[in-house]
Amino acid sequence: MVNRLGINIVIEKEGKEFDTTFIASSPDINVFAEGKNIDEAKRKFIEGVKNHFETFPEDKKALIIEEDEKFEMPMIQRIFL
């Protein structure tokens, strides 16, 4: 049986037209990263997670998913008030 890590990630767009930044964060772990585009934000987020696990290895154990476990996607929905 192979164990994997499962981390939910949320990417939000900040700013307007020519001054746009993408913020990557997770409700599962206290790591944030920003980038000029989505790929850069994701790449920096992954680097941040790896650094976080070096400092706090105990946080890694809580995110391990066993191979036979199903990973359910969170539902993200925009509502207008």
C-alpha positions as CSV (number, residue, x, y, z in Angstrom):
1,M,0.0,0.0,0.0
2,V,1.4,3.4,-1.0
3,N,0.6,6.5,1.0
4,R,0.2,9.9,-0.6
5,L,-0.3,13.4,0.7
6,G,-3.5,15.2,0.0
7,I,-3.6,18.9,0.3
8,N,-6.5,21.1,-0.8
9,I,-5.3,24.3,-2.4
10,V,-7.3,27.5,-3.2
11,I,-6.0,30.1,-5.7
12,E,-7.5,33.5,-5.6
13,K,-6.9,36.4,-8.0
14,E,-6.0,39.8,-6.5
15,G,-5.8,43.1,-8.2
16,K,-6.9,44.5,-11.5
17,E,-5.8,44.1,-15.2
18,F,-2.1,44.9,-15.3
19,D,-1.5,44.6,-11.5
20,T,-2.7,41.0,-10.9
21,T,-1.4,38.6,-8.3
22,F,-2.5,35.1,-7.7
23,I,-2.5,33.9,-4.0
24,A,-2.3,30.2,-3.3
25,S,-3.3,29.0,0.2
26,S,-4.8,25.9,1.9
27,P,-7.3,25.3,4.6
28,D,-5.2,22.2,5.5
29,I,-1.8,23.8,6.2
30,N,-0.6,27.2,7.1
31,V,1.2,28.0,3.9
32,F,0.6,30.9,1.5
33,A,2.3,31.8,-1.7
34,E,1.8,34.4,-4.4
35,G,2.8,34.6,-8.1
36,K,2.3,36.6,-11.3
37,N,0.3,33.7,-12.7
38,I,-1.5,30.5,-11.5
39,D,1.5,28.2,-12.3
40,E,4.0,30.4,-10.5
41,A,1.7,30.6,-7.4
42,K,1.3,26.8,-7.4
43,R,5.0,26.2,-7.8
44,K,5.8,28.6,-5.0
45,F,3.1,27.0,-2.8
46,I,4.6,23.5,-3.3
47,E,8.1,24.9,-2.4
48,G,6.5,26.4,0.7
49,V,4.9,23.2,1.7
50,K,8.2,21.3,1.4
51,N,9.9,23.9,3.6
52,H,7.0,23.8,6.1
53,F,7.4,20.0,6.4
54,E,11.1,20.3,7.1
55,T,10.3,22.6,10.0
56,F,7.1,20.8,11.2
57,P,7.3,17.2,10.1
58,E,4.4,16.3,12.4
59,D,2.0,18.3,10.2
60,K,2.8,15.8,7.3
61,K,1.4,12.8,9.2
62,A,-2.1,14.4,9.4
63,L,-2.3,14.8,5.6
64,I,-1.3,11.3,4.6
65,I,-4.0,9.5,2.5
66,E,-3.9,5.7,2.2
67,E,-4.1,4.3,-1.3
68,D,-7.6,2.9,-0.9
69,E,-9.0,6.1,0.5
70,K,-11.0,8.2,-1.8
71,F,-10.0,11.9,-2.0
72,E,-13.1,14.1,-2.2
73,M,-12.8,17.5,-3.8
74,P,-14.1,20.4,-1.7
75,M,-17.0,22.3,-3.2
76,I,-16.1,25.9,-3.9
77,Q,-19.0,28.2,-4.9
78,R,-19.3,31.9,-5.4
79,I,-22.5,33.5,-4.0
80,F,-23.7,37.0,-4.4
81,L,-25.5,38.9,-1.7
